[in-house]
C-alpha cells in the first residue's frame, strides 16, 4: 500500500509545523508526518521550515538569532502557539505509531548546522524511534553523515527543479543520490509531470516518493502508480483517494 506523508504536518489543513497540527495529523491516522528543524541561538533544535520568521510567525529576523525561549514566545500565524522544540514534538510522536521524517535544514548562509545530524539521531534513539523515523535533507553530504552516524535510519532526498539544475539535470541528480544506498527520493510534482515514466522506471516502488501532491484528481492518479509514498499538504484527501483505490 502506498504510504501517505503529511508535509509539514499537513500544512494546508492546519498551521504548518505546529503542535496542534501534529496532534491532528496523528489523530487522522496517516502513515507518516514530515517536519523541518533549525537550531536556535542557544543550541536548541526547533521545528520551523524557513530560516526566517516572517512567513510563518508574527516575528521577524533569522531563527538562528533567537533563543529557544524567544522562539517559544513568537506566535505562529493562525494559532496561539509559539515555535516548538523538536523535543516537544517528539513527546507527541513517541507514544504514537505514526512514522516521523525530520528534515534537516541549513543555516542562513546555507551551511550545515554543526553536529545537528548526531543530535537528532540521539534524540530519536533515546525515545526508541529509530525504526519508525527517517531523515530528509536537500544536501546529499548531510544525508551521508546521517548514514554514518546511524545506518538503520531511513534517508530521503527531496528533489526540486532548482537542485536538479544545480547537478546538471534530473538524471545527474539521481546519479548522485544513487551513491547513497537505499535512499528514498521525493521528486516534486513539476518534475514528475515531465519525467514520470523515467522516475518510476529508475526508482520504482521502493524508492520513489511523489510530492507535494494536493489536487484531488492528482492524488487519485498517484494512488494508482508504482510509487512508495505520496507527500501531501492535504492528508485527508490522500486518505480518501487511497481508500477509493483500495476499494476498487
Secondary structure, DSSP 8 states (H G I E B T S, - for coil): --EEEEGGGTTTTS-TT-HHHHHHHHHHT-SEEEEEEEE-TTS-EEE-SSSBSTTTBS--SBGGGS-HHHHHTSBBTTSS-B--BHHHHHHHHHTS--EEEEEE-B-TTS-B-TTHHHHHHHHHHHTT-GGGEEEE-S-HHHHHHHHHH-TTSEEEEEE-HHHHHHTTSHHHHHHHHTTSTT-EEEEEHHHHHHHHHHHHHHHHHHHEEEE----HHHHHHHTTSS-SEEEES-HHHHHHHHHHHHH-
